[in-house]
């Protein structure tokens, strides 16, 4: 029944972060943060060493990225009440491994500023929102499934090398999924740490606590650095991070506008660039850990998983390289297995939604296959090419219809 014409509009529900939080959201936030750091933190160290940066500059780089991700993740998630997870650009970090040694550090900072300005303009212009609204739902769901597929199968690859650990975690997950589905991932994490400890796979010998200190570098601008670093960073961030990042939100039922998200990350990147940040953007894989059903059964309360992820980002930023030493203490098989199991629900949802509409089914299949293949062309990752292939297939097969 429709409300009377003069009835007052319903007031928005007040924020209830404490009552909306849960153990599953807490663990989802921790797993998302842990997955993000362990998957690509080594790239920053590798790029920094190749460019002969000091330990203080590398620590400042991690601090700047972590603070930017923390503030944007917490702020945007509370503002839109959606699990909006922000991350650094992993393909961008890989790009810097080869390009950073060819310019001075101040010129690299200038290129980071150029990239941040381009991201901000892309956000405020609203063009990105228009583009994302035109992507068919089935293709967006297939893109999500394809992005997560590579992480999902890591648990079975890890079983070849750490069979006892992985099997113990897998059966702990199945048992908890049957008896207490909401706590399946927390139970799996506890089981994994316990078994790793019993097998002697935990190594805290290099763990130490040290606060990070930001180091300011005045940017300088050069055409070479802009062309070799600034513009490629922007293209990679948009194609390989922001497009799939929005697709993850859409696939899990969140209609949050993309423009303010892109603009906010662009502004944060601009402010933090002089401290070493090469840019923050929307997350895809780590976001799916917080947007899926494992984070919470109630979609409206999953935003707290992202808030917890942001809090962990903040702690990681304050302690700089300490977080790297902590994660180094865990065996890689434990980290990838927890991440894979946490993504099972999102992969199932993505595949189911991708195949739902018969008119989009073949285009969705092409999107999934190209994205899952790992295809990389012109330094642009498979998420972008999967989307392009799916849209082209859809247009060719259904243009007249």
FENQUIRA-V115518 format. One record per residue. RES is the residue in one letter. SS is DSSP state (H for helix, E for strand, L for the rest). BURIAL is # if it has 16 or more other ideal C-beta (glycine too) atoms within 10 Angstrom, else .. Layout:
RES:SS:BURIAL / RES:SS:BURIAL
This chain:
X:L:. / X:L:. / X:L:. / X:L:. / X:L:. / X:L:. / X:L:. / X:L:. / X:L:. / X:L:. / X:L:. / X:L:. / X:L:. / X:L:. / X:L:. / X:L:. / X:H:. / X:H:. / X:H:. / X:H:# / X:L:# / X:L:# / X:H:. / X:H:# / X:H:# / X:H:# / X:H:# / X:H:# / X:H:# / X:H:# / X:H:# / X:H:# / X:H:# / X:H:# / X:H:# / X:H:# / X:H:# / X:H:# / X:H:# / X:H:# / X:H:# / X:H:. / X:H:# / X:H:# / X:H:# / X:H:# / X:H:# / X:H:# / X:H:. / X:H:. / X:L:# / X:L:. / X:L:# / X:L:. / X:H:. / X:H:. / X:H:# / X:H:# / X:H:# / X:H:# / X:H:# / X:H:# / X:H:# / X:H:# / X:H:# / X:H:# / X:H:# / X:H:# / X:H:# / X:H:# / X:H:# / X:H:# / X:H:# / X:H:# / X:H:# / X:H:# / X:H:# / X:H:# / X:H:. / X:H:# / X:L:# / X:L:# / X:L:# / X:L:# / X:L:# / X:E:# / X:E:# / X:E:# / X:L:# / X:H:# / X:H:# / X:H:# / X:H:# / X:H:# / X:H:# / X:H:# / X:H:# / X:H:. / X:H:# / X:H:# / X:H:. / X:H:. / X:L:# / X:L:. / X:H:# / X:H:# / X:H:# / X:H:# / X:H:# / X:H:# / X:H:# / X:H:# / X:H:# / X:H:# / X:H:# / X:H:# / X:H:# / X:H:# / X:H:# / X:H:# / X:H:. / X:H:# / X:H:# / X:H:. / X:H:. / X:L:. / X:H:. / X:H:# / X:H:# / X:H:. / X:H:. / X:H:# / X:H:. / X:L:. / X:L:# / X:L:# / X:H:# / X:H:# / X:H:# / X:H:# / X:H:# / X:H:# / X:H:# / X:H:# / X:H:# / X:H:# / X:H:# / X:H:# / X:H:# / X:H:. / X:H:# / X:H:# / X:L:. / X:H:# / X:H:# / X:H:. / X:H:. / X:H:# / X:L:# / X:L:. / X:L:. / X:L:# / X:H:. / X:H:. / X:H:# / X:H:# / X:H:. / X:H:# / X:H:# / X:H:# / X:H:. / X:H:# / X:H:# / X:H:. / X:H:. / X:H:# / X:H:# / X:H:. / X:H:. / X:L:. / X:H:. / X:H:# / X:H:# / X:H:# / X:H:# / X:H:# / X:H:# / X:H:# / X:H:# / X:H:. / X:H:# / X:H:# / X:H:# / X:H:. / X:H:# / X:H:# / X:H:. / X:H:. / X:L:. / X:L:. / X:L:# / X:L:. / X:L:. / X:L:. / X:L:. / X:L:. / X:L:. / X:L:. / X:L:. / X:L:. / X:L:. / X:L:# / X:L:. / X:L:# / X:L:# / X:L:. / X:L:# / X:L:. / X:L:# / X:L:# / X:L:. / X:L:# / X:H:. / X:H:. / X:H:# / X:H:# / X:H:. / X:H:# / X:H:# / X:H:# / X:H:. / X:H:# / X:H:# / X:H:# / X:H:# / X:H:# / X:H:# / X:H:# / X:H:# / X:H:# / X:H:# / X:H:# / X:H:# / X:H:# / X:H:# / X:H:# / X:H:# / X:H:# / X:H:# / X:H:# / X:H:# / X:L:# / X:L:. / X:L:# / X:L:. / X:L:# / X:L:. / X:H:# / X:H:# / X:H:# / X:H:# / X:H:# / X:H:# / X:H:# / X:H:# / X:H:# / X:H:# / X:H:# / X:H:# / X:H:# / X:H:. / X:H:# / X:H:# / X:H:# / X:H:# / X:L:# / X:L:# / X:L:# / X:L:# / X:E:# / X:E:# / X:E:# / X:L:# / X:L:# / X:H:# / X:H:# / X:H:# / X:H:# / X:H:# / X:H:# / X:H:# / X:L:# / X:L:# / X:L:# / X:L:# / X:L:# / X:L:. / X:L:. / X:H:# / X:H:. / X:H:# / X:L:# / X:H:# / X:H:# / X:H:# / X:H:# / X:H:# / X:H:# / X:H:# / X:H:# / X:H:# / X:H:# / X:H:# / X:H:# / X:H:. / X:H:# / X:H:# / X:H:. / X:H:# / X:L:# / X:L:# / X:H:# / X:H:# / X:H:# / X:H:# / X:H:# / X:H:# / X:H:# / X:L:. / X:L:# / X:L:# / X:H:. / X:H:# / X:H:# / X:H:# / X:H:# / X:H:# / X:H:# / X:H:# / X:H:# / X:H:# / X:H:# / X:H:# / X:H:# / X:H:# / X:H:# / X:H:# / X:H:. / X:H:# / X:H:# / X:H:# / X:H:. / X:H:# / X:H:# / X:L:# / X:L:. / X:L:. / X:H:. / X:H:. / X:H:# / X:H:. / X:H:# / X:H:# / X:H:# / X:H:# / X:H:# / X:H:# / X:H:# / X:H:# / X:H:# / X:H:# / X:H:# / X:H:. / X:L:. / X:L:# / X:L:. / X:E:. / X:L:. / X:L:. / X:E:# / X:L:# / X:H:# / X:H:# / X:H:# / X:H:# / X:H:# / X:H:# / X:H:. / X:H:# / X:H:# / X:H:# / X:H:. / X:H:# / X:H:# / X:H:. / X:H:. / X:H:. / X:H:. / X:L:. / X:L:. / X:L:.
